[in-house]
């Protein structure tokens, strides 16, 4: 009997194969789905886009009014149609200077003919010297001729998290700042295809005057901690539990930028015996733009506790483990964050006679001896997409050039979609495979098949 318990964002249609249900970029690496814009004089500035260090920094330097000077990121086309009923984005941003002539912002956008806004839901501010009518800072929702705008004062040199939820089911668009609902565009939810954009440029926009460009000397800059885009209201997911598997979740959650925030605070019913907690966390540092991330994971019963931590200032392992020999039937699990660490997955195993048979981080041929009781096989790894992957060009969706991992037990490949990791679905995020097997007593072999260059975090075998 074999039970496979993981499915990483299962894909069933051609649309969902190219439009990921969850896209997360914490800018620890370069993601292929973005179009990186360096238009006009921006192309001459080697510091216009800094990426891959745990943050994205963009700057516009000395634009001229004879050119469109634009720096930023966007999805390659307007890919989100009305088939996606609930479309959400969350972006944590810090603006580094006062608004200079032009515009800057982030959110969902689509232009109609002549560049006029047709469907959009975003945060945007713009400024034109001596023209108060064209200088403003707003949330904006547009659905063709229907427009809803709400002024907001966006403060420079402060981190804030901005969230947009376009909901076609309830026909509304909600705007949140730092987790608080700031504005609702009731009755307006853009139905046209849109894509995510984040930018700084030297252009001011209006329906009456069209595009007006500005020239100035200096820099306009912003730093971005992360961008999440997802279909639905929540990114996280819980999976069925059975046997020794007590908690199996993929929170896909960031800390909110504060200290001592409890991302996880729950009591877990267990049996006296051995308890194992496995978690994958990405903690980053942000140069001088913010303090480093930190996450502390703690498992406790009464006065008996074990804990570990991830520090963004250190070169941490992504996947860590806690082991506790517990005597009670109720444990407390806490994950306490400072700043914005990211939790991708969590697994809690418990059994009265539980035993770790294998715990490795190096890919090789493994063997272990079981006593005939069920075992849980756990694999944590990072798989990246095909080079140059993008939503529109199907030739870039080559399953031979992205990273893959799969498992072979006793010479037989576990050949199910749920028991492998696929870079063209995972996109550089840490993910896990969890397999519960009933194996006969004796020696067994475990082999991990890899294609290209995935990163193995951990392989573990737990006997119930």
C-alpha positions as a Markdown table, in Angstrom:
| # | Residue | x | y | z |
|---|---|---|---|---|
| 1 | Unk | 0.0 | 0.0 | 0.0 |
| 2 | Unk | 1.4 | 3.4 | -1.0 |
| 3 | Unk | 0.1 | 6.9 | 0.0 |
| 4 | Unk | 1.5 | 10.0 | -1.8 |
| 5 | Unk | 0.6 | 13.1 | 0.2 |
| 6 | Unk | 2.1 | 16.0 | -1.8 |
| 7 | Unk | 1.0 | 17.9 | -4.9 |
| 8 | Unk | 2.9 | 21.1 | -5.7 |
| 9 | Unk | 0.2 | 23.3 | -7.2 |
| 10 | Unk | -1.2 | 20.7 | -9.5 |
| 11 | Unk | -1.7 | 21.8 | -13.1 |
| 12 | Unk | -4.5 | 20.4 | -15.2 |
| 13 | Unk | -5.1 | 22.8 | -18.1 |
| 14 | Unk | -2.9 | 24.5 | -20.7 |
| 15 | Unk | -3.8 | 27.9 | -19.1 |
| 16 | Unk | -2.7 | 26.8 | -15.6 |
| 17 | Unk | 0.5 | 25.3 | -17.1 |
| 18 | Unk | 1.6 | 28.8 | -18.2 |
| 19 | Unk | -0.1 | 30.9 | -15.5 |
| 20 | Unk | 1.1 | 29.7 | -12.1 |
| 21 | Unk | -1.4 | 29.6 | -9.3 |
| 22 | Unk | 1.2 | 31.1 | -7.0 |
| 23 | Unk | 4.2 | 33.2 | -8.0 |
| 24 | Unk | 6.6 | 34.4 | -5.3 |
| 25 | Unk | 9.7 | 36.4 | -5.9 |
| 26 | Unk | 11.8 | 37.4 | -2.9 |
| 27 | Unk | 14.6 | 38.5 | -5.2 |
| 28 | Unk | 17.2 | 36.0 | -3.9 |
| 29 | Unk | 17.6 | 34.9 | -7.5 |
| 30 | Unk | 16.6 | 36.2 | -11.0 |
| 31 | Unk | 13.2 | 34.9 | -12.1 |
| 32 | Unk | 12.6 | 34.2 | -15.8 |
| 33 | Unk | 8.9 | 35.3 | -15.8 |
| 34 | Unk | 9.8 | 39.0 | -15.5 |
| 35 | Unk | 10.6 | 41.4 | -18.3 |
| 36 | Unk | 13.3 | 43.7 | -16.9 |
| 37 | Unk | 12.8 | 47.2 | -18.3 |
| 38 | Unk | 15.7 | 49.6 | -19.0 |
| 39 | Unk | 14.2 | 52.0 | -21.5 |
| 40 | Unk | 15.8 | 55.2 | -22.8 |
| 41 | Unk | 18.8 | 56.4 | -20.9 |
| 42 | Unk | 18.3 | 53.7 | -18.3 |
| 43 | Unk | 20.1 | 51.3 | -20.6 |
| 44 | Unk | 23.3 | 53.3 | -19.9 |
| 45 | Unk | 23.1 | 52.9 | -16.1 |
| 46 | Unk | 24.6 | 49.6 | -14.9 |
| 47 | Unk | 23.1 | 50.3 | -11.4 |
| 48 | Unk | 19.5 | 50.8 | -12.7 |
| 49 | Unk | 18.4 | 47.3 | -11.6 |
| 50 | Unk | 20.1 | 45.4 | -8.7 |
| 51 | Unk | 18.6 | 41.9 | -8.1 |
| 52 | Unk | 19.4 | 38.6 | -6.5 |
| 53 | Unk | 20.7 | 39.8 | -3.2 |
| 54 | Unk | 17.4 | 39.4 | -1.2 |
| 55 | Unk | 15.9 | 42.5 | -2.6 |
| 56 | Unk | 15.2 | 44.4 | -5.9 |
| 57 | Unk | 16.5 | 47.9 | -6.2 |
| 58 | Unk | 15.6 | 50.1 | -9.2 |
| 59 | Unk | 16.6 | 53.6 | -10.0 |
| 60 | Unk | 16.0 | 56.2 | -12.6 |
| 61 | Unk | 19.0 | 58.5 | -13.2 |
| 62 | Unk | 19.0 | 61.8 | -15.1 |
| 63 | Unk | 16.1 | 61.2 | -17.6 |
| 64 | Unk | 15.6 | 63.4 | -20.7 |
| 65 | Unk | 12.2 | 64.6 | -21.9 |
| 66 | Unk | 12.9 | 63.5 | -25.5 |
| 67 | Unk | 12.9 | 59.9 | -24.4 |
| 68 | Unk | 10.7 | 57.5 | -22.5 |
| 69 | Unk | 13.0 | 56.7 | -19.6 |
| 70 | Unk | 11.6 | 53.8 | -17.6 |
| 71 | Unk | 13.0 | 51.2 | -15.2 |
| 72 | Unk | 11.2 | 48.3 | -13.6 |
| 73 | Unk | 9.8 | 44.8 | -13.9 |
| 74 | Unk | 6.6 | 43.5 | -15.5 |
| 75 | Unk | 5.1 | 40.2 | -16.7 |
| 76 | Unk | 5.7 | 39.9 | -20.4 |
| 77 | Unk | 2.1 | 40.3 | -21.4 |
| 78 | Unk | -1.3 | 40.9 | -19.8 |
| 79 | Unk | -1.8 | 37.2 | -18.9 |
| 80 | Unk | -4.6 | 37.3 | -16.2 |
| 81 | Unk | -8.0 | 37.0 | -17.8 |
| 82 | Unk | -11.5 | 36.9 | -16.2 |
| 83 | Unk | -11.1 | 33.2 | -16.0 |
| 84 | Unk | -9.2 | 33.9 | -12.8 |
| 85 | Unk | -12.0 | 35.0 | -10.5 |
| 86 | Unk | -9.9 | 36.2 | -7.6 |
| 87 | Unk | -6.5 | 37.8 | -8.4 |
| 88 | Unk | -4.3 | 39.0 | -5.6 |
| 89 | Unk | -0.9 | 40.7 | -5.4 |
| 90 | Unk | 1.1 | 41.6 | -2.3 |
| 91 | Unk | 4.2 | 43.8 | -2.6 |
| 92 | Unk | 6.5 | 45.2 | 0.2 |
| 93 | Unk | 8.2 | 48.4 | -1.0 |
| 94 | Unk | 10.4 | 51.2 | 0.3 |
| 95 | Unk | 10.6 | 54.5 | -1.6 |
| 96 | Unk | 14.0 | 56.1 | -1.2 |
| 97 | Unk | 13.3 | 59.7 | -2.2 |
| 98 | Unk | 10.6 | 62.3 | -2.7 |
| 99 | Unk | 8.5 | 62.1 | -5.9 |
| 100 | Unk | 10.3 | 63.6 | -8.9 |
| 101 | Unk | 8.6 | 64.5 | -12.2 |
| 102 | Unk | 7.2 | 61.4 | -13.8 |
| 103 | Unk | 5.4 | 58.4 | -12.2 |
| 104 | Unk | 6.0 | 55.4 | -10.1 |
| 105 | Unk | 3.9 | 52.5 | -8.8 |
| 106 | Unk | 3.0 | 48.9 | -8.8 |
| 107 | Unk | 0.0 | 46.6 | -9.4 |
| 108 | Unk | -2.1 | 45.2 | -12.3 |
| 109 | Unk | -2.4 | 47.1 | -15.6 |
| 110 | Unk | -3.5 | 46.9 | -19.2 |
| 111 | Unk | -3.5 | 49.6 | -21.8 |
| 112 | Unk | -6.0 | 50.0 | -24.6 |
| 113 | Unk | -5.3 | 51.7 | -27.9 |
| 114 | Unk | -3.1 | 54.9 | -27.8 |
| 115 | Unk | -1.8 | 53.8 | -24.4 |
| 116 | Unk | -4.8 | 54.9 | -22.5 |
| 117 | Unk | -5.7 | 52.9 | -19.3 |
| 118 | Unk | -8.3 | 50.3 | -20.0 |
| 119 | Unk | -8.2 | 47.9 | -17.0 |
| 120 | Unk | -6.1 | 48.5 | -14.0 |
| 121 | Unk | -5.9 | 48.0 | -10.2 |
| 122 | Unk | -2.8 | 49.6 | -8.7 |
| 123 | Unk | -1.0 | 52.0 | -6.5 |
| 124 | Unk | 0.5 | 55.0 | -8.4 |
| 125 | Unk | 1.8 | 58.5 | -7.9 |
| 126 | Unk | 2.9 | 61.0 | -10.4 |
| 127 | Unk | 4.2 | 64.6 | -10.4 |
| 128 | Unk | 4.5 | 67.4 | -13.0 |
| 129 | Unk | 6.2 | 70.6 | -11.9 |
| 130 | Unk | 3.7 | 73.5 | -11.6 |
| 131 | Unk | 0.7 | 71.4 | -12.6 |
| 132 | Unk | -1.2 | 70.3 | -9.4 |
| 133 | Unk | -3.9 | 68.8 | -11.6 |
| 134 | Unk | -1.4 | 66.2 | -12.8 |
| 135 | Unk | 0.3 | 65.6 | -9.5 |
| 136 | Unk | -1.3 | 63.0 | -7.2 |
| 137 | Unk | -0.8 | 59.8 | -5.2 |
| 138 | Unk | -3.7 | 57.3 | -5.5 |
| 139 | Unk | -5.1 | 53.8 | -5.5 |
| 140 | Unk | -6.8 | 53.4 | -8.8 |
| 141 | Unk | -9.4 | 51.0 | -10.2 |
| 142 | Unk | -10.4 | 51.3 | -13.9 |
| 143 | Unk | -12.8 | 49.0 | -15.8 |
| 144 | Unk | -13.0 | 50.6 | -19.2 |
| 145 | Unk | -15.1 | 53.8 | -18.6 |
| 146 | Unk | -15.7 | 53.1 | -14.9 |
| 147 | Unk | -13.1 | 54.8 | -12.7 |
| 148 | Unk | -12.6 | 54.8 | -8.9 |
| 149 | Unk | -9.7 | 56.7 | -7.3 |
| 150 | Unk | -8.6 | 57.2 | -3.7 |
| 151 | Unk | -5.9 | 59.5 | -2.5 |
| 152 | Unk | -3.2 | 58.1 | -0.3 |
| 153 | Unk | 0.0 | 59.7 | 1.2 |
| 154 | Unk | 2.8 | 57.3 | 0.5 |
| 155 | Unk | 5.7 | 58.0 | 2.8 |
| 156 | Unk | 9.3 | 57.9 | 1.7 |
| 157 | Unk | 12.0 | 55.9 | 3.5 |
| 158 | Unk | 9.5 | 53.6 | 5.2 |
| 159 | Unk | 8.7 | 50.0 | 4.4 |
| 160 | Unk | 5.0 | 49.3 | 3.7 |
| 161 | Unk | 3.2 | 46.2 | 2.4 |
| 162 | Unk | 0.6 | 46.9 | -0.3 |
| 163 | Unk | -2.0 | 44.3 | -1.2 |
| 164 | Unk | -4.6 | 44.3 | -4.0 |
| 165 | Unk | -7.5 | 41.8 | -4.4 |
| 166 | Unk | -9.5 | 42.0 | -7.6 |
| 167 | Unk | -12.6 | 39.8 | -6.9 |
| 168 | Unk | -14.9 | 39.1 | -9.8 |
| 169 | Unk | -17.1 | 37.0 | -7.6 |
| 170 | Unk | -18.1 | 39.9 | -5.4 |
| 171 | Unk | -17.4 | 42.6 | -8.1 |
| 172 | Unk | -15.1 | 44.6 | -6.0 |
| 173 | Unk | -11.4 | 45.5 | -5.7 |
| 174 | Unk | -9.8 | 45.9 | -2.2 |
| 175 | Unk | -6.7 | 47.8 | -1.3 |
| 176 | Unk | -4.7 | 47.0 | 1.9 |
| 177 | Unk | -1.8 | 48.8 | 3.5 |
| 178 | Unk | 0.2 | 46.9 | 6.1 |
| 179 | Unk | -2.6 | 44.4 | 6.5 |
| 180 | Unk | -5.4 | 47.0 | 7.0 |
| 181 | Unk | -8.2 | 47.5 | 4.5 |
| 182 | Unk | -7.7 | 51.1 | 3.2 |
| 183 | Unk | -10.1 | 51.3 | 0.3 |
| 184 | Unk | -12.7 | 49.3 | -1.6 |
| 185 | Unk | -13.8 | 50.0 | -5.2 |
| 186 | Unk | -17.3 | 48.6 | -4.8 |
| 187 | Unk | -18.9 | 47.3 | -7.9 |
| 188 | Unk | -15.7 | 47.7 | -10.0 |
| 189 | Unk | -13.5 | 44.7 | -10.7 |
| 190 | Unk | -11.5 | 44.9 | -14.0 |
| 191 | Unk | -12.4 | 42.0 | -16.3 |
| 192 | Unk | -9.8 | 42.6 | -19.0 |
| 193 | Unk | -6.5 | 40.8 | -19.2 |
| 194 | Unk | -3.9 | 42.4 | -16.9 |
| 195 | Unk | -0.3 | 41.8 | -15.9 |
| 196 | Unk | 1.8 | 42.9 | -12.9 |
| 197 | Unk | 4.0 | 46.0 | -13.3 |
| 198 | Unk | 6.3 | 47.8 | -11.0 |
| 199 | Unk | 8.2 | 50.9 | -12.3 |
| 200 | Unk | 9.7 | 54.4 | -12.1 |
| 201 | Unk | 9.6 | 56.6 | -15.2 |
| 202 | Unk | 9.7 | 60.2 | -16.4 |
| 203 | Unk | 6.2 | 60.2 | -17.8 |
| 204 | Unk | 3.0 | 61.8 | -16.5 |
| 205 | Unk | -0.3 | 60.4 | -17.8 |
| 206 | Unk | -3.8 | 61.8 | -18.3 |
| 207 | Unk | -6.8 | 60.9 | -20.4 |
| 208 | Unk | -7.1 | 64.5 | -21.7 |
| 209 | Unk | -3.4 | 65.4 | -22.4 |
| 210 | Unk | -1.9 | 61.9 | -23.0 |
| 211 | Unk | 1.7 | 61.4 | -22.1 |
| 212 | Unk | 3.9 | 64.3 | -21.0 |
| 213 | Unk | 7.7 | 63.6 | -20.4 |
| 214 | Unk | 10.0 | 65.4 | -18.0 |
| 215 | Unk | 13.7 | 65.9 | -17.7 |
| 216 | Unk | 15.6 | 66.3 | -14.4 |
| 217 | Unk | 19.0 | 65.7 | -12.8 |
| 218 | Unk | 19.2 | 63.2 | -9.9 |
| 219 | Unk | 17.9 | 59.8 | -9.0 |
| 220 | Unk | 14.5 | 58.3 | -8.2 |
| 221 | Unk | 14.8 | 54.9 | -6.4 |
| 222 | Unk | 12.8 | 52.2 | -4.7 |
| 223 | Unk | 13.6 | 48.9 | -3.0 |
| 224 | Unk | 11.3 | 45.9 | -3.1 |
| 225 | Unk | 11.4 | 43.1 | -0.5 |
| 226 | Unk | 9.1 | 40.7 | -2.3 |
| 227 | Unk | 6.2 | 40.3 | -4.8 |
| 228 | Unk | 3.5 | 37.7 | -4.5 |
| 229 | Unk | 0.9 | 37.1 | -7.2 |
| 230 | Unk | -1.7 | 34.4 | -6.7 |
| 231 | Unk | -5.1 | 33.1 | -7.8 |
| 232 | Unk | -7.5 | 33.2 | -4.8 |
| 233 | Unk | -7.6 | 34.8 | -1.4 |
| 234 | Unk | -4.8 | 32.8 | 0.3 |
| 235 | Unk | -1.5 | 31.3 | -0.9 |
| 236 | Unk | -1.1 | 28.6 | 1.8 |
| 237 | Unk | -2.4 | 25.0 | 1.8 |
| 238 | Unk | -2.8 | 22.2 | 4.3 |
| 239 | Unk | -2.6 | 18.5 | 3.3 |
| 240 | Unk | -4.3 | 15.4 | 4.7 |
| 241 | Unk | -2.5 | 13.7 | 7.6 |
| 242 | Unk | -2.2 | 10.0 | 8.4 |
| 243 | Unk | -0.2 | 7.8 | 10.7 |
| 244 | Unk | 2.8 | 9.6 | 12.0 |
| 245 | Unk | 2.1 | 12.7 | 10.0 |
| 246 | Unk | 0.5 | 15.1 | 12.4 |
| 247 | Unk | 0.9 | 18.5 | 10.5 |
| 248 | Unk | 1.6 | 18.9 | 6.8 |
| 249 | Unk | 1.3 | 22.4 | 5.5 |
| 250 | Unk | 2.7 | 24.8 | 2.9 |
| 251 | Unk | 2.1 | 28.2 | 4.5 |
| 252 | Unk | 3.9 | 30.2 | 1.8 |
| 253 | Unk | 3.9 | 33.2 | 4.2 |
| 254 | Unk | 6.1 | 36.1 | 4.9 |
| 255 | Unk | 6.6 | 37.9 | 8.2 |
| 256 | Unk | 4.9 | 41.3 | 8.3 |
| 257 | Unk | 8.0 | 43.3 | 8.9 |
| 258 | Unk | 7.6 | 43.6 | 12.7 |
| 259 | Unk | 9.4 | 41.9 | 15.6 |
| 260 | Unk | 8.1 | 38.9 | 17.6 |
| 261 | Unk | 5.3 | 38.1 | 15.2 |
| 262 | Unk | 4.0 | 34.6 | 15.7 |
| 263 | Unk | 3.6 | 33.1 | 12.2 |
| 264 | Unk | 2.9 | 29.8 | 13.8 |
| 265 | Unk | 1.3 | 29.4 | 17.2 |
| 266 | Unk | -0.5 | 26.1 | 17.6 |
| 267 | Unk | -0.9 | 23.1 | 19.9 |
| 268 | Unk | -0.4 | 19.7 | 18.3 |
| 269 | Unk | -2.0 | 16.5 | 19.6 |
| 270 | Unk | 0.6 | 13.7 | 19.6 |
| 271 | Unk | 1.5 | 10.4 | 21.3 |
| 272 | Unk | 4.2 | 10.2 | 23.9 |
| 273 | Unk | 7.4 | 9.2 | 22.0 |
| 274 | Unk | 9.5 | 10.8 | 19.3 |
| 275 | Unk | 8.4 | 14.0 | 17.5 |
| 276 | Unk | 10.2 | 15.5 | 14.5 |
| 277 | Unk | 9.6 | 19.0 | 13.0 |
| 278 | Unk | 10.9 | 19.8 | 9.6 |
| 279 | Unk | 10.6 | 23.3 | 8.1 |
| 280 | Unk | 12.0 | 25.3 | 5.2 |
| 281 | Unk | 12.6 | 29.0 | 5.7 |
| 282 | Unk | 14.3 | 31.7 | 3.6 |
| 283 | Unk | 15.8 | 34.5 | 5.7 |
| 284 | Unk | 17.5 | 37.4 | 4.0 |
| 285 | Unk | 19.6 | 40.5 | 4.6 |
| 286 | Unk | 18.9 | 43.8 | 2.9 |
| 287 | Unk | 22.2 | 45.8 | 3.0 |
| 288 | Unk | 21.5 | 49.2 | 4.6 |
| 289 | Unk | 17.8 | 49.2 | 3.6 |
| 290 | Unk | 16.5 | 47.2 | 6.5 |
| 291 | Unk | 17.5 | 44.9 | 9.3 |
| 292 | Unk | 18.0 | 41.2 | 8.5 |
| 293 | Unk | 15.3 | 38.6 | 8.7 |
| 294 | Unk | 15.2 | 36.1 | 11.6 |
| 295 | Unk | 12.9 | 33.2 | 12.4 |
| 296 | Unk | 12.9 | 31.1 | 15.6 |
| 297 | Unk | 11.2 | 27.7 | 15.5 |
| 298 | Unk | 10.4 | 26.2 | 18.9 |
| 299 | Unk | 8.8 | 22.9 | 20.0 |
| 300 | Unk | 7.9 | 22.5 | 23.6 |
| 301 | Unk | 6.1 | 20.6 | 26.3 |
| 302 | Unk | 6.0 | 22.1 | 29.8 |
| 303 | Unk | 9.7 | 22.9 | 30.6 |
| 304 | Unk | 11.1 | 20.7 | 27.9 |
| 305 | Unk | 11.8 | 22.5 | 24.7 |
| 306 | Unk | 14.0 | 22.5 | 21.6 |
| 307 | Unk | 14.5 | 25.3 | 19.1 |
| 308 | Unk | 16.5 | 26.5 | 16.1 |
| 309 | Unk | 16.7 | 29.7 | 14.1 |
| 310 | Unk | 17.4 | 31.1 | 10.7 |
| 311 | Unk | 19.3 | 34.4 | 10.5 |
| 312 | Unk | 19.4 | 36.5 | 7.4 |
| 313 | Unk | 22.8 | 37.9 | 8.3 |
| 314 | Unk | 24.3 | 34.4 | 8.0 |
| 315 | Unk | 24.4 | 31.9 | 5.2 |
| 316 | Unk | 21.7 | 29.7 | 6.6 |
| 317 | Unk | 20.6 | 26.3 | 5.5 |
| 318 | Unk | 17.0 | 26.6 | 4.2 |
| 319 | Unk | 15.8 | 23.4 | 5.8 |
| 320 | Unk | 16.2 | 22.6 | 9.5 |
| 321 | Unk | 15.0 | 19.9 | 11.9 |
| 322 | Unk | 13.9 | 19.7 | 15.5 |
| 323 | Unk | 13.7 | 16.4 | 17.5 |
| 324 | Unk | 12.0 | 16.0 | 20.8 |
| 325 | Unk | 11.5 | 13.0 | 23.0 |
| 326 | Unk | 8.1 | 14.0 | 24.4 |
| 327 | Unk | 6.3 | 12.5 | 27.4 |
| 328 | Unk | 3.0 | 14.4 | 27.0 |
| 329 | Unk | 0.3 | 14.1 | 24.4 |
| 330 | Unk | 0.1 | 17.9 | 23.7 |
| 331 | Unk | 3.0 | 19.9 | 22.2 |
| 332 | Unk | 3.3 | 23.6 | 21.4 |
| 333 | Unk | 4.8 | 24.7 | 18.1 |
| 334 | Unk | 5.8 | 28.3 | 17.6 |
| 335 | Unk | 7.5 | 30.2 | 14.7 |
| 336 | Unk | 8.5 | 33.7 | 15.7 |
| 337 | Unk | 9.6 | 36.1 | 13.1 |
| 338 | Unk | 11.6 | 39.3 | 12.9 |
| 339 | Unk | 11.1 | 41.3 | 9.7 |
| 340 | Unk | 10.0 | 39.2 | 6.7 |
| 341 | Unk | 11.3 | 35.6 | 6.7 |
| 342 | Unk | 9.5 | 33.3 | 4.4 |
| 343 | Unk | 8.1 | 29.9 | 5.4 |
| 344 | Unk | 7.5 | 27.6 | 2.5 |
| 345 | Unk | 6.7 | 24.2 | 4.1 |
| 346 | Unk | 6.2 | 22.5 | 7.5 |
| 347 | Unk | 6.0 | 18.8 | 8.4 |
| 348 | Unk | 5.5 | 17.3 | 11.9 |
| 349 | Unk | 6.0 | 13.6 | 12.5 |
| 350 | Unk | 5.3 | 11.7 | 15.7 |
| 351 | Unk | 5.2 | 8.1 | 16.8 |
| 352 | Unk | 5.6 | 6.3 | 20.2 |
| 353 | Unk | 8.5 | 4.2 | 18.8 |
| 354 | Unk | 9.5 | 6.7 | 16.1 |
| 355 | Unk | 13.1 | 6.6 | 14.8 |
| 356 | Unk | 15.0 | 8.5 | 12.2 |
| 357 | Unk | 16.6 | 5.9 | 9.9 |
| 358 | Unk | 18.2 | 8.3 | 7.4 |
| 359 | Unk | 19.0 | 12.0 | 7.5 |
| 360 | Unk | 21.3 | 13.3 | 4.8 |
| 361 | Unk | 21.8 | 16.4 | 2.6 |
| 362 | Unk | 24.2 | 14.9 | 0.0 |
| 363 | Unk | 22.7 | 13.2 | -3.0 |
| 364 | Unk | 23.9 | 9.6 | -3.2 |
| 365 | Unk | 22.5 | 6.0 | -3.1 |
| 366 | Unk | 21.0 | 5.5 | 0.3 |
| 367 | Unk | 20.1 | 2.4 | 2.3 |
| 368 | Unk | 18.2 | 1.9 | 5.5 |
| 369 | Unk | 16.9 | -1.0 | 7.6 |
| 370 | Unk | 13.2 | -1.0 | 8.7 |
| 371 | Unk | 11.3 | -3.2 | 11.1 |
| 372 | Unk | 8.2 | -3.6 | 8.9 |
| 373 | Unk | 6.3 | -0.6 | 10.3 |
| 374 | Unk | 5.3 | 2.2 | 7.9 |
| 375 | Unk | 8.0 | 4.8 | 7.1 |
| 376 | Unk | 7.7 | 8.4 | 5.9 |
| 377 | Unk | 10.2 | 9.4 | 3.2 |
| 378 | Unk | 10.8 | 13.1 | 3.1 |
| 379 | Unk | 12.7 | 15.1 | 0.5 |
| 380 | Unk | 13.3 | 18.9 | 0.5 |
| 381 | Unk | 14.9 | 20.6 | -2.5 |
| 382 | Unk | 15.0 | 23.6 | -4.8 |
| 383 | Unk | 14.3 | 23.2 | -8.5 |
| 384 | Unk | 14.5 | 26.1 | -11.0 |
| 385 | Unk | 12.8 | 26.7 | -14.3 |
| 386 | Unk | 14.1 | 26.3 | -17.8 |
| 387 | Unk | 16.5 | 29.1 | -18.8 |
| 388 | Unk | 14.5 | 32.0 | -20.4 |
| 389 | Unk | 11.1 | 30.6 | -19.4 |
| 390 | Unk | 8.2 | 32.9 | -19.9 |
| 391 | Unk | 4.4 | 32.5 | -20.0 |
| 392 | Unk | 3.9 | 33.3 | -23.7 |
| 393 | Unk | 6.6 | 31.5 | -25.5 |
| 394 | Unk | 5.8 | 27.8 | -25.2 |
| 395 | Unk | 9.2 | 26.8 | -26.6 |
| 396 | Unk | 10.7 | 28.0 | -23.3 |
| 397 | Unk | 8.6 | 25.5 | -21.3 |
| 398 | Unk | 11.0 | 22.7 | -22.1 |
| 399 | Unk | 10.8 | 20.0 | -19.4 |
| 400 | Unk | 14.2 | 18.7 | -20.4 |
| 401 | Unk | 16.0 | 21.9 | -19.5 |
| 402 | Unk | 14.5 | 22.7 | -16.1 |
| 403 | Unk | 15.4 | 21.0 | -12.8 |
| 404 | Unk | 13.7 | 17.7 | -11.7 |
| 405 | Unk | 13.9 | 15.4 | -8.7 |
| 406 | Unk | 12.2 | 12.0 | -8.3 |
| 407 | Unk | 12.5 | 9.0 | -6.0 |
| 408 | Unk | 13.3 | 5.3 | -6.5 |
| 409 | Unk | 12.6 | 2.8 | -3.7 |
| 410 | Unk | 14.1 | -0.7 | -3.9 |
| 411 | Unk | 14.7 | -0.2 | -7.6 |
| 412 | Unk | 11.2 | 0.9 | -8.4 |
| 413 | Unk | 10.6 | 4.5 | -9.4 |
| 414 | Unk | 7.8 | 6.3 | -7.5 |
| 415 | Unk | 6.2 | 7.5 | -10.7 |
| 416 | Unk | 3.5 | 9.9 | -9.8 |
| 417 | Unk | 3.3 | 13.7 | -10.4 |
| 418 | Unk | 2.9 | 14.2 | -6.7 |
| 419 | Unk | 6.2 | 12.4 | -5.9 |
| 420 | Unk | 8.5 | 14.6 | -8.0 |
| 421 | Unk | 9.7 | 18.2 | -8.0 |
| 422 | Unk | 9.5 | 20.2 | -11.2 |
| 423 | Unk | 11.4 | 23.4 | -11.8 |
| 424 | Unk | 8.9 | 24.7 | -14.3 |
| 425 | Unk | 6.3 | 24.6 | -11.4 |
| 426 | Unk | 8.5 | 25.3 | -8.5 |
| 427 | Unk | 10.5 | 28.3 | -9.8 |
| 428 | Unk | 13.3 | 28.3 | -7.3 |
| 429 | Unk | 11.2 | 28.0 | -4.2 |
| 430 | Unk | 12.0 | 25.3 | -1.6 |
| 431 | Unk | 9.5 | 22.5 | -1.8 |
| 432 | Unk | 9.0 | 19.0 | -0.4 |
| 433 | Unk | 8.0 | 15.4 | -1.3 |
| 434 | Unk | 6.4 | 13.3 | 1.4 |
| 435 | Unk | 5.7 | 9.6 | 0.8 |
| 436 | Unk | 4.3 | 7.2 | 3.3 |
| 437 | Unk | 5.3 | 3.6 | 2.6 |
| 438 | Unk | 4.5 | 0.2 | 4.1 |
| 439 | Unk | 7.7 | -1.7 | 3.5 |
| 440 | Unk | 8.6 | -5.2 | 4.6 |
| 441 | Unk | 11.2 | -5.7 | 7.4 |
| 442 | Unk | 14.8 | -5.7 | 6.2 |
| 443 | Unk | 17.2 | -3.6 | 4.1 |
| 444 | Unk | 15.9 | -1.1 | 1.6 |
| 445 | Unk | 17.5 | 1.2 | -1.0 |
| 446 | Unk | 16.6 | 4.8 | -1.8 |
| 447 | Unk | 17.8 | 6.7 | -4.8 |
| 448 | Unk | 17.1 | 10.3 | -5.9 |
| 449 | Unk | 17.0 | 10.9 | -9.6 |
| 450 | Unk | 18.0 | 14.4 | -10.6 |
| 451 | Unk | 18.0 | 16.2 | -13.9 |
| 452 | Unk | 20.1 | 19.3 | -14.4 |
| 453 | Unk | 21.1 | 21.1 | -11.2 |
| 454 | Unk | 18.5 | 21.1 | -8.4 |
| 455 | Unk | 19.6 | 21.8 | -4.9 |
| 456 | Unk | 19.0 | 19.1 | -2.3 |
| 457 | Unk | 18.2 | 20.4 | 1.1 |
| 458 | Unk | 17.5 | 17.2 | 3.0 |
| 459 | Unk | 16.4 | 13.6 | 2.6 |
| 460 | Unk | 15.0 | 11.9 | 5.7 |
| 461 | Unk | 13.4 | 8.5 | 6.5 |
| 462 | Unk | 11.2 | 8.3 | 9.6 |
| 463 | Unk | 10.0 | 4.9 | 10.9 |
| 464 | Unk | 6.7 | 4.9 | 12.8 |
